[in-house]
Amino acid sequence: MHRTIEVTIDPEGGITIEATGFRGNACEKATKEIEEALGVKKARKKKPEYLALNTTATTNRVKA
């Protein structure tokens, strides 16, 4: 999946940062420096992708 970070500044000076294509808290890590540089407050809306784990699936087979 393609990863993007979109920064929007509205006419009143409000800043929105939207990260897409990230899983778990990788989006927070990717946008941290941008948020700090722009002085963005830490209010966040988490997307469903945030709940996705950054792990690979493993299969265990047990003989009965």
N, C-alpha and C positions, 0 to 999 in steps of 0.2 A: 504494500500500500504506500502511496505517495504521501510524504509528510510535509505539511505546510504550517506556517505561522502567519496569521493575518492580523495586522495592527490597524485599527480604525480610530481616527480622532474626529469627533463631531464638532460642529461649529461653536459649541459652548465649551470645548476643551475636554470633554469626557473621552476617556480612552478605553477601548475594548480590545482585548487580545484573544484571538481564537486559534487554538491549535487543533489540527485535524491529522488523522493518520497515526496517532500515538496510542499506546496501550498502557493501562495502569497509570502510575504517577510519572511516566516519562515526559508527559506534556508539561508538568510542573517544573521538572528539571530543565526542559528545553526553553521555557519562557522566563525562568527566574531572573536572569541578567537583564532581559528586556524590561520586565516589571520594575526592577530596582532602578534602572537608568531613567525610566519615564516617571517614576514615583507613583506607580499604580498601587491602589489599595488592594488588599488581599481577598476581596469578595470574589468567589468563584462559583460558576455553575458547572457541575460535573456532568459530562456526557456518559452514555452507556459504555463507551470504550474505556472509561476510567476504571470500571469494575473488572475489565478483562485482565487476566493475569499475564505476566511477562515470562511464562514458563512454557516448556514443551511438554506434551503429554507423554506419559510412560504407561506401559502395559505390563502388568504382572500376571503370570499364569501360575495357577496353583493346581496341582494334581490332587484329585479327591480319592 
